Amino acid sequence: MKLRVLGSSGGIGGALRTTSFLIDDDILIDAGTGVGELSLAEMEKIRHVFLTHTHLDHIACLPLMVDSMFPRIRQPIVIHAQAITIEVLQEHIFNWHIWPDFATLPTESNPVMRYESLEPGDSCELDGRRFEMIAVNHIVPTVGYCVISADGGVLAFSGDTTSNDTFWEALNRHNRLDTLIVEAAFVDAFEELSIKARHYCPRLLAEDLLKLRHRPRIYISHNKPAEEESILVELKAAVSDRELTPLIGGMELDI
């Protein structure tokens, strides 16, 4: 299983793109502005999208992607998300005011997009790859995912979160964890804001990493623009016993 980083920033500007990861060539985790890195031919291969939550930096390109592919879609693209996330998409995005309701186009019986709700603890298997939804702690209902490849490799993505036990406990129940992508949005000087917005800063993330019994490769995502270097310096000082790598758009990881 391969993961291609389409976007991993907490904002935009220059080459920065917001969160979206391509699994192999047919599955997206989140659909932020990074989706714009895909060609139309690559978009046509997308069959499933797993969403962590409804914030714009994680869904911005979902409406545009479906619209761009509309004439080419032969079977519905499946949007996997919590029921409450799906409700927000239906009410506030695919509502005919902001964007067409592609779950009813071209007809309700033959749409180009359909929803499949999951709740934390649920799993979904697609061609030997298993996606487990895990509750995390963000300002809106949000989840992370643990993804297990057909040959047993294990990837975890925290989504947007601050201090919590649920994510780490779920990962500890697995026999292995090879790759961890975890967010760190702010520098420690903005710890109060981190707590209010429910994101990690280096000190908070360092505390939570102590809960993890595995020692995976760790990639840091969702840094606010222009703060990437400072966040990494603070993280490496706080987590001196682990190797931390910035997650950058264009990276490809083998899982």
Order of alpha helices (4+ residues) and beta strands (2+ residues): beta-beta-beta-alpha-beta-alpha-alpha-beta-alpha-beta-beta-beta-beta-beta-beta-beta-alpha-beta-alpha-alpha-beta-alpha-beta-beta
